[in-house]
Amino acid sequence: MKEKLAEFGAYVGQCLPKYVQLVQVTDQNELEVCIHPAGIRPVMSFLKDHSLAKFQSMSDMTAMDVPNRY
């Protein structure tokens, strides 16, 4: 399962390289896709509408502010 999630995450990263910053699979076999803030809509649309994805629900969405980054 973990390998399939990692493969799909890598595919998402290849399809949306402008927005995807990091893809990882947690120890609990959860796919995490870290994206640039400008990519929220394009990535969500991709996950919902792409023929290989067709996600129907999202369980968590988090955000983090890093003031020293700019």
N, CA, C and O of each residue as an XYZ file, in Angstrom:
280
protein
N       0.828     -1.202      0.000
C       0.000      0.000      0.000
C       0.869      1.262      0.000
O       0.622      2.210     -0.746
N       1.889      1.244      0.855
C       2.751      2.420      0.962
C       3.445      2.724     -0.367
O       3.598      3.887     -0.743
N       3.858      1.683     -1.066
C       4.531      1.855     -2.345
C       3.598      2.457     -3.400
O       4.010      3.318     -4.178
N       2.361      2.009     -3.423
C       1.388      2.548     -4.383
C       1.088      4.013     -4.094
O       0.974      4.819     -5.018
N       0.960      4.363     -2.812
C       0.734      5.762     -2.441
C       1.924      6.619     -2.855
O       1.746      7.722     -3.372
N       3.135      6.118     -2.632
C       4.336      6.860     -3.011
C       4.395      7.053     -4.526
O       4.768      8.128     -4.995
N       4.035      6.038     -5.288
C       4.023      6.149     -6.746
C       3.000      7.186     -7.208
O       3.285      7.998     -8.089
N       1.807      7.153     -6.608
C       0.791      8.133     -6.996
C       1.231      9.540     -6.601
O       1.043     10.484     -7.368
N       1.807      9.687     -5.427
C       2.310     10.990     -4.994
C       3.370     11.521     -5.941
O       3.370     12.708     -6.267
N       4.276     10.658     -6.389
C       5.296     11.067     -7.351
C       4.649     11.493     -8.667
O       5.104     12.443     -9.304
N       3.598     10.798     -9.070
C       2.877     11.154    -10.296
C       2.242     12.545    -10.168
O       2.311     13.351    -11.096
N       1.633     12.814     -9.032
C       1.036     14.141     -8.798
C       2.126     15.209     -8.872
O       1.928     16.262     -9.479
N       3.259     14.942     -8.264
C       4.373     15.882     -8.308
C       4.876     16.129     -9.715
O       5.251     17.254    -10.049
N       4.891     15.093    -10.551
C       5.325     15.244    -11.938
C       4.313     16.036    -12.760
O       4.687     16.801    -13.648
N       3.036     15.848    -12.461
C       1.979     16.547    -13.206
C       1.866     18.009    -12.804
O       1.492     18.849    -13.623
N       2.183     18.319    -11.565
C       2.026     19.684    -11.051
C       3.317     20.180    -10.404
O       3.295     20.566     -9.235
N       4.436     20.183    -11.121
C       5.712     20.559    -10.500
C       5.771     22.014    -10.031
O       6.566     22.353     -9.155
N       4.940     22.862    -10.608
C       4.927     24.273    -10.219
C       4.405     24.460     -8.796
O       4.778     25.424     -8.127
N       3.554     23.558     -8.328
C       2.908     23.720     -7.025
C       3.359     22.716     -5.964
O       3.427     23.064     -4.785
N       3.661     21.505     -6.349
C       3.997     20.459     -5.372
C       5.440     20.633     -4.911
O       6.372     20.623     -5.715
N       5.603     20.793     -3.587
C       6.926     20.994     -3.016
C       7.487     19.724     -2.385
O       8.699     19.508     -2.393
N       6.614     18.889     -1.843
C       7.050     17.672     -1.165
C       5.907     16.670     -1.166
O       4.750     17.033     -0.955
N       6.238     15.419     -1.402
C       5.264     14.335     -1.324
C       5.863     13.269     -0.423
O       7.016     12.873     -0.600
N       5.078     12.803      0.547
C       5.561     11.751      1.437
C       4.402     10.892      1.907
O       3.245     11.313      1.891
N       4.736      9.682      2.325
C       3.754      8.760      2.884
C       4.125      8.565      4.348
O       5.269      8.238      4.665
N       3.162      8.763      5.233
C       3.423      8.660      6.666
C       3.506      7.202      7.101
O       3.221      6.291      6.324
N       3.895      6.997      8.343
C       3.950      5.644      8.908
C       2.567      5.005      8.982
O       2.453      3.781      9.044
N       1.515      5.826      8.977
C       0.142      5.327      9.023
C      -0.447      5.168      7.618
O      -1.663      5.058      7.458
N       0.424      5.158      6.602
C       0.011      5.018      5.194
C      -0.952      6.110      4.751
O      -1.975      5.838      4.123
N      -0.610      7.341      5.085
C      -1.374      8.499      4.623
C      -0.500      9.289      3.660
O       0.665      9.561      3.950
N      -1.058      9.653      2.527
C      -0.330     10.427      1.533
C      -0.384     11.902      1.906
O      -1.466     12.454      2.108
N       0.777     12.540      1.998
C       0.865     13.975      2.272
C       1.458     14.650      1.045
O       2.527     14.276      0.563
N       0.741     15.654      0.551
C       1.216     16.432     -0.592
C       1.345     17.873     -0.109
O       0.343     18.548      0.127
N       2.572     18.335      0.034
C       2.828     19.707      0.482
C       2.947     20.584     -0.758
O       3.733     20.303     -1.663
N       2.150     21.654     -0.782
C       2.084     22.496     -1.980
C       2.309     23.958     -1.640
O       2.200     24.370     -0.485
N       2.624     24.728     -2.662
C       2.737     26.182     -2.538
C       1.324     26.738     -2.371
O       0.388     26.185     -2.949
N       1.137     27.811     -1.602
C      -0.212     28.367     -1.399
C      -0.963     28.681     -2.693
O      -2.186     28.552     -2.743
N      -0.253     29.087     -3.724
C      -0.912     29.403     -4.997
C      -1.473     28.155     -5.674
O      -2.259     28.259     -6.615
N      -1.074     26.982     -5.201
C      -1.497     25.752     -5.834
C      -2.704     25.083     -5.219
O      -3.065     23.980     -5.629
N      -3.339     25.713     -4.251
C      -4.469     25.063     -3.575
C      -5.560     24.674     -4.573
O      -5.951     23.509     -4.635
N      -6.042     25.609     -5.331
C      -7.120     25.302     -6.282
C      -6.687     24.346     -7.389
O      -7.396     23.376     -7.658
N      -5.543     24.584     -8.044
C      -5.151     23.646     -9.106
C      -4.927     22.216     -8.596
O      -5.312     21.256     -9.264
N      -4.318     22.072     -7.440
C      -4.054     20.727     -6.919
C      -5.360     20.055     -6.493
O      -5.565     18.873     -6.772
N      -6.241     20.793     -5.824
C      -7.529     20.213     -5.426
C      -8.346     19.813     -6.656
O      -8.980     18.757     -6.666
N      -8.330     20.649     -7.682
C      -9.048     20.319     -8.923
C      -8.455     19.084     -9.578
O      -9.186     18.222    -10.066
N      -7.129     18.997     -9.591
C      -6.468     17.826    -10.165
C      -6.893     16.562     -9.424
O      -7.278     15.575    -10.051
N      -6.827     16.586     -8.100
C      -7.165     15.398     -7.313
C      -8.632     15.000     -7.470
O      -8.970     13.819     -7.386
N      -9.487     15.969     -7.693
C     -10.918     15.682     -7.842
C     -11.267     15.222     -9.258
O     -12.071     14.306     -9.430
N     -10.671     15.848    -10.266
C     -11.126     15.655    -11.643
C     -10.258     14.757    -12.518
O     -10.747     14.237    -13.521
N      -9.005     14.561    -12.176
C      -8.110     13.771    -13.033
C      -8.580     12.317    -13.088
O      -9.028     11.759    -12.086
N      -8.472     11.722    -14.260
C      -8.986     10.363    -14.461
C      -8.305      9.312    -13.585
O      -8.917      8.286    -13.288
N      -7.064      9.535    -13.164
C      -6.374      8.578    -12.300
C      -6.570      8.872    -10.809
O      -6.132      8.091     -9.964
N      -7.215      9.976    -10.486
C      -7.388     10.337     -9.074
C      -8.839     10.148     -8.629
O      -9.149      9.198     -7.912
N      -9.717     11.042     -9.050
C     -11.147     10.983     -8.707
C     -11.390     10.932     -7.192
O     -12.256     10.194     -6.721
N     -10.615     11.725     -6.436
C     -10.820     11.785     -4.989
C     -12.216     12.320     -4.708
O     -12.672     13.249     -5.374
N     -12.893     11.742     -3.728
C     -14.236     12.171     -3.362
C     -14.277     12.887     -2.027
O     -15.251     13.578     -1.726
N     -13.248     12.736     -1.230
C     -13.229     13.426      0.071
C     -11.795     13.768      0.447
O     -10.840     13.168     -0.047
N     -11.672     14.751      1.338
C     -10.379     15.160      1.871
C     -10.538     15.205      3.379
O     -11.463     15.840      3.886
N      -9.655     14.546      4.096
C      -9.838     14.465      5.548
C      -9.178     15.616      6.287
O      -9.706     16.070      7.302
N      -8.047     16.099      5.812
C      -7.347     17.178      6.518
C      -6.713     18.140      5.538
O      -6.213     17.750      4.483
N      -6.745     19.401      5.912
C      -6.018     20.428      5.181
C      -5.444     21.356      6.232
O      -6.176     21.898      7.059
N      -4.158     21.533      6.200
C      -3.513     22.386      7.188
C      -2.717     23.479      6.494
O      -2.433     23.400      5.298
N      -2.368     24.483      7.254
C      -1.562     25.580      6.735
C      -0.557     25.986      7.810
O      -0.777     25.791      9.005
N       0.550     26.556      7.345
C       1.571     26.986      8.270
C       2.168     28.279      7.748
O       2.468     28.400      6.560
N       2.334     29.231      8.628
C       2.926     30.515      8.266
C       4.368     30.518      8.766
O       4.632     30.193      9.924
N       5.299     30.888      7.883
C       6.693     30.963      8.253
C       7.162     32.397      7.991
O       7.671     32.693      6.910
N       6.994     33.282      8.970
C       7.310     34.711      8.759
C       8.767     34.985      8.362
O       9.018     35.896      7.573
N       9.704     34.242      8.874
C      11.117     34.486      8.584
C      11.514     34.056      7.188
O      12.638     34.311      6.756
N      10.638     33.431      6.503
C      10.931     32.882      5.185
C      11.035     33.977      4.125
O      11.685     33.765      3.101
N      10.434     35.108      4.331
C      10.411     36.150      3.293
C      11.384     37.241      3.561
O      11.482     38.187      2.778
